[in-house]
Amino acid sequence: MSAHTHTRPHPAHRGRVDMRLPWWALALPTLAFIALLTLILNPTDAHAAAGNPAIDHLFERAQQLLSR
């Protein structure tokens, strides 16, 4: 007695994958990138930063170079 095999009702598309992402799969990384970029461009808003003057000076110089 042989077992019956099930076949697909429609042939599979070759070479094309139809995959959809949910809206938040692109929105969340974009939001995180914008938040981090904002902190880099305006380091005075980063209250958790240490008060090391050398690092502060480095960030100020980087901000001056980026604003030109």
GIZIVEN-V533090 format. One record per helix or strand. SS is the DSSP state (helix for helix, strand for strand). FROM is the first residue (numbers start at 1). TO is the last residue. If there is no record, write none. Layout:
SS;FROM;TO, SS;FROM;TO
//
This chain:
helix;24;41, helix;43;45, helix;53;67
//
